[in-house]
């Protein structure tokens, strides 16, 4: 019985560390990608841009 409880506690802490460390790094990486793309889109010069039939993929 004690071994099973110890296994559950160990698994809980491993899962907690995984979620805190590894997933946080992945989230941070993806948020940085998003911010770079957002900044690029916000800085596009679209003053003379007009949507026409040439803009649609054929």
N, C-alpha and C positions, 0 to 999 in steps of 0.2 A: 504494500500500500504506500509506504513512504517513497519507494522508488518512482511510482507513478506520479505522485504529487511533485516530486523533485523534477521529473521530466516535464511536467506541465509548466512549472515555474520557469525552468530553463528555456523552454520553447517561447513562453510569454516574453521574457527579456530579450531573446534573440529577435523576435518579431518586432518588438519595440525599438530596438537599435536599428533594425533594417529600415523601418518606416521613418525614423528620425534622421538617419545619416544618409543612406543611399537614395531614398526617394526625395529627400530635400535637395540633394545635389542635382538630381534630374529635373526637379521643378525649377530650380534656379537657372539651369542651363536653358530650358525651354522658355522661361520668362525673358531671359536676355535676348534670345532669338526673336521673340515677339516684339520686344522694344526696339531692336534694330530695324526690323521690317516696318514697324509703325512709324519710326522716325524717317525712314526712306520715303514712305508713302506720303507723309505729311509735308515733305520738302519737294515733292514733284511740282513742276511748273505747268499748270494746266490752263493758263490764261487763254491761249489760242487753240485749245483742243476742241474739236467738234466730232461728235459721234456720227458716223456715216455708214453706208453699206460696206465700205472697205474694212471696217473694224470687226465685221462678223466673220467667224471662221467658216470656210466653205467646205 
